[in-house]
Amino acid sequence: MTIASCFMIEKWRLVAAGVGIAMLAACASPVNRAPVEDRVPARGGTAATAATPPSVAPAEAAKLPPGSENLGKPGYYAVKAGDTLMRIGLETGQNWRDIGRWNGIDNPNSLEVGQVLRVVPPGIDPSAAASRGVPGTAARIETRPLDARPAAGAASAPTPAAAAPRDADDEIAWGWPASGTVSAPFDEVRTKGLVFGGKAGDPVLAAADGRVIYAGSGLRGYGNMVIVKHNNSYLTAYAHNQALLVKEDQVVRKGQKIAEMGSSDAERVQLHFEIRRLGKPVDPARLLPPR
């Protein structure tokens, strides 16, 4: 072997050694290391990245809407999407202002979906009220004018609570809220009441003695509306009026003109009339007297 051949062999050995050293250095370098995720088994058999911190702190994840501890209990209502205090009052047969006061709500627009509200007065056992089928107090709410004569024996010993609400229901003398013909009958899902035809300005009459618990236009789909509470169980609603002639907390008598028929939030002039018992719509035709 010639000297030149030996020289070339030695040169290639040195080059090969240098390449090997460079490769080892590259493998050891953290800069060129390929990204690797260390995964550990999670509950349910799926993999979870061990180094990834939780996106929500445990304290925040455990936060629940106000009143959640009362969810499902009698006398409480869980707020749904689109609810307002006015709508909740209509659904539960209560004055929306009372519901706000019972739950310490200053801003009626601050409701939170899932929030649980008390819909019976404080001091009343919701379970006992529910067992009697009464959404409010055990005693009858007096809605007659102050000059009305008290019933005989009013100052005597209190009547058993279970009988009072039923007696109050039976005493209601109903009257027709409008003179027009019924253009749409009762349907529990669609109309929830009766629809009366008529002309703009036709009188809308209170269907029974009671107290106005709402007069306004804050309930979408009803336009200018009046709600009258008659006792613990019954209230009536009068919607789509062009003018309201009564105010909240005003006592009204059966047959009194409380509004003028109109088409607010409706396609044509009409009166949408509801009777609700314990917040549930009932067929007014079954309670109104024959014409």
MOMOHU-V690021 format. One record per pair of residues at least 24 apart in sequence whose ideal C-beta (glycine too) atoms are under 6 Angstrom apart, sorted by the first residue. I is the first residue (numbers start at 1). J is the second residue. If there is no record, write none. Layout:
i=I j=J
i=I j=J
//
This chain:
i=65 j=112
i=65 j=114
i=65 j=115
i=66 j=115
i=67 j=115
i=67 j=116
i=68 j=116
i=70 j=116
i=71 j=116
i=74 j=126
i=74 j=127
i=74 j=130
i=75 j=120
i=75 j=126
i=76 j=116
i=76 j=118
i=77 j=117
i=77 j=119
i=78 j=116
i=79 j=111
i=79 j=113
i=79 j=115
i=81 j=113
i=86 j=218
i=86 j=219
i=87 j=219
i=91 j=279
i=92 j=119
i=92 j=135
i=92 j=279
i=93 j=135
i=93 j=235
i=93 j=278
i=93 j=279
i=94 j=119
i=95 j=213
i=132 j=162
i=134 j=165
i=134 j=232
i=135 j=278
i=136 j=232
i=140 j=164
i=140 j=168
i=140 j=231
i=141 j=231
i=141 j=232
i=143 j=209
i=143 j=210
i=143 j=211
i=144 j=209
i=145 j=251
i=165 j=232
i=165 j=233
i=168 j=231
i=169 j=233
i=172 j=208
i=172 j=230
i=174 j=207
i=174 j=208
i=174 j=287
i=174 j=288
i=175 j=207
i=175 j=254
i=175 j=255
i=176 j=288
i=177 j=204
i=177 j=205
i=177 j=207
i=177 j=273
i=178 j=271
i=186 j=283
i=192 j=274
i=192 j=281
i=193 j=273
i=193 j=274
i=194 j=273
i=194 j=284
i=195 j=270
i=195 j=272
i=196 j=271
i=198 j=261
i=200 j=242
i=200 j=262
i=200 j=269
i=201 j=260
i=202 j=261
i=203 j=257
i=204 j=238
i=204 j=258
i=204 j=259
i=204 j=261
i=204 j=271
i=205 j=255
i=205 j=257
i=206 j=252
i=206 j=254
i=206 j=256
i=206 j=258
i=207 j=236
i=208 j=254
i=209 j=253
i=209 j=254
i=211 j=251
i=212 j=246
i=212 j=248
i=212 j=250
i=215 j=244
i=215 j=246
i=215 j=247
i=215 j=248
i=223 j=264
i=223 j=265
i=224 j=264
i=226 j=258
i=226 j=259
i=233 j=277
i=233 j=278
i=234 j=277
i=235 j=276
i=236 j=275
i=237 j=274
i=238 j=273
i=239 j=272
i=240 j=264
i=240 j=266
i=240 j=270
i=240 j=272
//
